[in-house]
């Protein structure tokens, strides 16, 4: 299962962009900027809930079985 499919199955918004940087706006007002490194193109995938800092998905295998998702969001559902 692809990360995108897993996220959509969990009803999580998936946003694609080809911008050279992405700004994550946290609920506490803090902004975190992630820059794409290769001419504005990146295959990086981040989880973000607005409360914790965005977390880059490191291991698609553990994400696919729900472990990485559960560690970040605290639940499988």
C-alpha positions in Angstrom: 0.0 0.0 0.0 1.3 3.4 -0.9 1.5 6.2 1.8 -1.0 8.3 -0.1 -3.5 5.4 -0.1 -3.0 4.7 3.6 -3.5 8.4 4.4 -6.7 8.6 2.3 -8.0 5.5 3.9 -7.6 7.2 7.3 -9.3 10.3 5.9 -6.2 12.4 6.2 -5.9 15.3 3.7 -3.1 14.8 1.2 -1.5 17.9 -0.4 0.8 17.8 -3.4 3.1 20.7 -4.2 6.0 21.5 -6.5 6.9 24.7 -4.5 10.5 25.2 -3.5 9.4 25.4 0.2 6.4 24.4 2.3 5.3 26.3 5.4 3.6 24.2 8.1 1.5 26.5 10.3 1.0 25.1 13.8 -2.0 25.7 16.0 0.2 27.6 18.5 1.1 30.1 15.7 4.6 28.8 15.1 5.6 28.3 11.4 8.0 25.7 10.2 9.5 25.9 6.7 10.7 22.8 4.9 12.7 23.4 1.7 12.7 21.1 -1.3 16.3 20.4 -2.2 16.2 19.4 -5.9 14.9 22.4 -8.0 11.6 22.6 -6.1 10.9 18.9 -6.6 10.8 16.5 -3.7 9.4 13.0 -3.1 9.4 13.6 0.6 6.2 12.9 2.5 5.4 14.5 5.9 2.8 13.8 8.5 1.4 16.9 10.2 -1.4 17.3 12.7 -1.0 21.0 13.5 0.1 20.3 17.1 3.4 18.5 16.7 6.2 19.4 14.3 5.9 17.8 10.9 7.5 14.4 10.7 9.0 13.1 7.5 8.1 9.5 6.8 11.3 7.6 7.0 10.3 4.1 6.4 7.5 3.3 4.0 7.4 -0.3 5.2 6.6 0.6 8.8 4.2 3.3 7.6 2.3 0.7 5.5 1.7 -1.5 8.5 0.5 1.5 10.6 3.4 1.6 13.1 4.8 5.0 11.9 1.3 6.4 11.6 0.4 5.2 15.1 3.6 6.6 16.7 2.9 10.1 15.3 -0.9 10.3 15.6 -1.3 8.0 18.6 -4.0 5.8 17.0 -4.6 3.6 14.0 -8.0 5.0 13.4 
